């Protein structure tokens, strides 16, 4: 199953994003990430990722995010 | 035992709060926002639920702007010192607790902040407006006096602050849990409260709510669980102001305390406390040897003739009745009531008290007074 992992920053933002996306019908899992640019951060693994839908939902919650990676498992 | 010291901390706690504390030690044993394993994430979920519960309770739609602290004093220090970072003028009331007064004095000593004190017993709008100067940046005020229970109308405070374009920091220590608050549409910079008083959580948790577009300067720096390579605290709330590990168990207890209050009905609690205050006021006044200074918001403040309030509290303690004497950490209020020498006896109620408790207080006072006259 392919899942897209987005990075949102703090655990609080990740919790907020998770609630918004769950309410929007996405199946998500909270994950801890590491990047060379910012160090630790939290993000979400999202199944059936839709670029436009996710962007719309997260923008509605004033959440900035970046696509971290795509998990092919 | 009759516990009438709920303004210091509420006791007893509801059964659901006690159960939640026990459960959280097991279920929330991970450190929220630090690791990525199940226990850490489960704890983080509970902390976020608590943020949402606090936000919903006050009609605020930004749970991420709820900053958890260890108590109201911590919250007030974060708000006052995090928002006032350069010399300016602030206005405080004559009912403030030392948790407002001392941070202001500290800022006066360190960066030259000036302050004026308004009389909260005068018509509020005009009284505050008379103290506004061109360099006034904040009004910092309690919503309810922790000494007498006197109200300071927060809607008027908010109106004056908005009208003059200045910030408003409110101390809600004796307000939340006893009175309904809906901040939607209200002008404020920060609201500060403890979790262990009217909101019925255990000691060890409080919070500051920062208004939209308010970006306080961190007072503590340290781990935030993300943005690790940044040598400074992150830009975003709440982590910007929450350096280090949170008091998870106390936060979870606060969440369950609020849920309990909401199930019970804040208006029901308000009515009950109001009824107990009126009953205590009338019975104390009838004794003929007391002075009653106030009876509102679950607090009744009185003295017995010219006897030291500490002595009265000590005598009541021996009779299994727990009240607080002395100055209640609020010297400005005692100066205003001219009771700096005697202090006041403060009996403070919760939803668990009854008229029977007041009757026992009155009987004990009467008995002691008559014995002392023999």
Boltz contact constraints between the chains, C-beta under 6 A:
constraints:
  - contact:
      token1: [A, 9]
      token2: [B, 226]
      max_distance: 6.0
  - contact:
      token1: [A, 10]
      token2: [B, 226]
      max_distance: 6.0
  - contact:
      token1: [A, 10]
      token2: [B, 239]
      max_distance: 6.0
  - contact:
      token1: [A, 11]
      token2: [B, 33]
      max_distance: 6.0
  - contact:
      token1: [A, 11]
      token2: [B, 44]
      max_distance: 6.0
  - contact:
      token1: [A, 11]
      token2: [B, 225]
      max_distance: 6.0
  - contact:
      token1: [A, 12]
      token2: [B, 64]
      max_distance: 6.0
  - contact:
      token1: [A, 12]
      token2: [B, 238]
      max_distance: 6.0
  - contact:
      token1: [A, 15]
      token2: [B, 48]
      max_distance: 6.0
  - contact:
      token1: [A, 30]
      token2: [B, 41]
      max_distance: 6.0
  - contact:
      token1: [A, 32]
      token2: [B, 36]
      max_distance: 6.0
  - contact:
      token1: [A, 38]
      token2: [B, 227]
      max_distance: 6.0
  - contact:
      token1: [A, 38]
      token2: [B, 229]
      max_distance: 6.0
  - contact:
      token1: [A, 39]
      token2: [B, 228]
      max_distance: 6.0
  - contact:
      token1: [A, 39]
      token2: [B, 229]
      max_distance: 6.0
  - contact:
      token1: [A, 40]
      token2: [B, 226]
      max_distance: 6.0
  - contact:
      token1: [A, 40]
      token2: [B, 228]
      max_distance: 6.0
  - contact:
      token1: [A, 41]
      token2: [B, 226]
      max_distance: 6.0
